[in-house]
């Protein structure tokens, strides 16, 4: 999951070298924290949060195949 989020974020931003994803696992729940440069924040979130929502949907679909629950936080 971490690689998926990182790949999508790097494709969207102007500063891909500043994209960093932290992963923390708790039983069957995983939290992914996406860190990007301040000026790239709007590009990752998108208008009315559409890009962030789409990213979460893709990750959720991948997690469902592995029977896990994944949360994506944009920091």
N, C-alpha and C positions, 0 to 999 in steps of 0.2 A: 504494500500500500504506500509506503513511504516514497518509493521510487516513482510511482504514478503521480503523486502530488508534486514532487520535485520537478518531474519532467514537464507537467502542464504549466507550473508556475514559471519555469525558466523560459518557456516558449512565449509567455505573455509579457514579461518585464523587459525594461531597458538595461537593467544591471543584473544579469543572470548569476554573476559571481557572488552576489549578496543573498542569494536564495539559500535558505537553510531550513531543514525539516527535522524537528525533534520527535522522537517516538517513545511513548511510555505505555507499557502493557500492564494490565490488571485483569487477571483471570481471562475472561473472554471479551474484554473491552479494551480497545486501543485508542489512545488519544494522539493525534498528529498535530503538532504546533508548527505552523508555517510562518517563517520570518522572512520579510522582504524589506528592501530599502523604502524609506518613507515616501519618496516620490513615485514609487511603483505600487503603493497600496491601492490606489484607485483602479489601476489596471487589473489587479488580482480580484478585487471585489466586484467591479463592473457596475453598470447603471442599475440601480435598485437591487444590487446584490445578485444579479443574474449569473455572473461568471462563478462567483463563490458557490452559489446554489448548484450549478451544473457540476462543479468540481466535487462537491459533497455527494451528489447523486452517483457519479462515476465510482467514487471510492466506496460508497455504500453497496453498489452492485457487486464490486469485486469482493468486498468483505462478506457478502451474503453467500457467495460460493464457498468460502472457507468457514462459514458458520461463526462469524465473529461480528462484533459491533464496533464500528469505528466512528470517531468524532474528529472532524477537522476544525481546528481553531486557527484563525488568521491573526497574527500578532504583529 
